[in-house]
Amino acid sequence: MKLDRHAKIIELISQHEIETQEGLAEYLERAGFKVTQATVSRDIRDLKLMKAPGKNGKQKYALQQTEPAEMEEKYMRVLKDGYVSMDMAQNILVIKTVSGMAMAVCAAIDAMKWREVVGSIAGDDTIMCAIRSVDDTMSVMNKIKKIVS
């Protein structure tokens, strides 16, 4: 549950300008997570969230810029926890996830900045990644297999 909530928080702060713990708690409640202020506070500390300038000039929650290896590990954990299966159609990679986890897994894949991935979109339990070539699709599939196994 905690990992799911953390994945959702990463997704939410990347999509919305969330300025307060109360605002984050509201977004989590709408996403189906029952949280207290203490839980949100702990999650912010665990994820090492910080305040950064938002588009509107106010401060918003953002991921702390930490060592790449540490962040990569968090993204790999989200990918591993949400992954169900994958298949390819030429240079399109379709990834199936646990219901409700596609956006978090998609955000993790995007954050890993693999050069082979041109872009990706997510639904509830399915991600579609546009990959540069068929060979690159195989390469990405191999990367994912190593992470999830």
C-alpha positions in Angstrom: 0.0 0.0 0.0 2.8 2.4 0.9 4.6 1.8 -2.4 1.4 2.3 -4.3 0.8 5.6 -2.4 4.3 6.7 -3.1 4.0 6.0 -6.8 0.7 7.9 -6.9 2.3 10.9 -5.1 5.2 11.0 -7.6 2.6 10.9 -10.4 0.4 13.6 -8.8 3.2 16.1 -8.2 4.5 15.6 -11.7 1.0 16.4 -13.1 -0.3 19.0 -10.7 1.0 22.1 -8.9 0.5 20.9 -5.4 1.5 23.5 -2.8 0.4 22.1 0.6 0.2 18.8 2.5 -3.6 19.4 2.6 -3.7 19.7 -1.2 -1.7 16.5 -1.6 -4.0 14.7 0.8 -7.0 15.9 -1.2 -5.5 14.5 -4.5 -4.7 11.2 -2.7 -8.3 11.0 -1.4 -9.7 11.5 -4.9 -7.4 8.8 -6.1 -8.8 6.4 -3.5 -6.2 6.6 -0.8 -7.4 7.2 2.8 -4.6 9.3 4.4 -4.1 11.4 7.4 -2.0 14.5 7.6 0.7 12.5 9.5 0.8 9.9 6.7 1.2 12.6 4.1 3.9 14.3 6.2 5.8 11.0 6.5 5.4 10.3 2.8 6.8 13.7 1.9 9.8 13.0 4.2 10.3 9.4 2.8 10.2 10.6 -0.8 12.5 13.5 0.0 10.1 15.9 -1.6 11.0 19.6 -1.6 9.4 22.8 -2.6 10.3 24.2 -6.0 9.0 27.3 -7.9 5.8 26.5 -9.8 4.4 28.0 -13.0 2.2 30.3 -11.1 5.1 31.7 -9.0 4.1 29.8 -5.9 6.0 26.9 -4.3 5.0 23.4 -5.2 6.1 19.9 -4.2 8.8 18.3 -6.4 11.2 15.4 -6.2 14.5 16.4 -4.7 17.3 16.3 -7.1 19.3 13.4 -5.6 21.9 11.1 -6.8 20.8 9.5 -10.1 21.4 6.0 -8.8 19.1 6.6 -5.8 16.3 8.0 -8.0 16.8 5.2 -10.6 16.2 2.7 -7.8 12.9 4.3 -6.9 11.7 4.3 -10.5 12.7 0.7 -10.9 10.8 -0.3 -7.8 7.6 1.4 -9.2 8.1 -0.4 -12.5 8.7 -3.7 -10.7 5.6 -3.3 -8.5 3.3 -2.3 -11.2 4.4 -4.5 -14.1 2.3 -7.4 -15.4 3.4 -8.1 -19.0 4.6 -6.6 -22.2 4.5 -7.2 -26.0 5.7 -5.4 -29.0 4.3 -4.4 -32.4 7.3 -3.3 -34.4 8.5 -0.2 -32.6 5.5 0.1 -30.3 5.9 -1.4 -26.9 2.7 -2.2 -25.0 3.1 -2.7 -21.2 0.3 -4.1 -19.1 0.3 -3.1 -15.4 -1.7 -3.7 -12.3 -5.0 -1.9 -12.5 -4.5 1.8 -11.6 -0.7 1.7 -11.9 -0.1 2.5 -15.5 0.4 6.2 -15.0 2.9 5.7 -12.2 4.8 3.1 -14.2 4.7 5.3 -17.3 6.0 8.3 -15.2 8.8 6.0 -13.9 9.8 4.9 -17.5 9.8 8.6 -18.6 11.9 9.6 -15.7 14.5 7.0 -16.5 15.1 8.9 -19.7 16.0 5.9 -21.8 17.2 7.2 -25.2 15.3 4.6 -27.1 11.9 5.8 -25.8 10.5 8.6 -27.8 7.4 9.0 -25.6 4.7 7.1 -23.8 1.1 7.3 -22.8 -0.9 5.5 -20.1 -4.4 4.5 -19.4 -5.5 2.6 -16.3 -3.6 -0.6 -16.8 -1.9 -0.2 -20.2 1.1 1.8 -21.4 2.0 2.4 -25.0 5.6 3.4 -25.7 6.8 4.7 -29.0 10.4 3.4 -29.5 12.9 4.6 -32.1 13.3 1.3 -33.9 12.5 -2.4 -33.7 16.0 -3.1 -32.3 15.6 -0.4 -29.7 12.2 -2.0 -28.7 14.0 -5.3 -28.0 16.6 -3.4 -26.0 14.0 -1.7 -23.9 12.2 -5.0 -23.4 15.4 -6.5 -22.1 16.0 -3.6 -19.7 12.5 -4.1 -18.3 12.9 -7.8 -18.0 16.1 -7.3 -16.0 14.3 -4.9 -13.7 11.2 -7.0 -13.1 12.8 -10.4 -12.7 
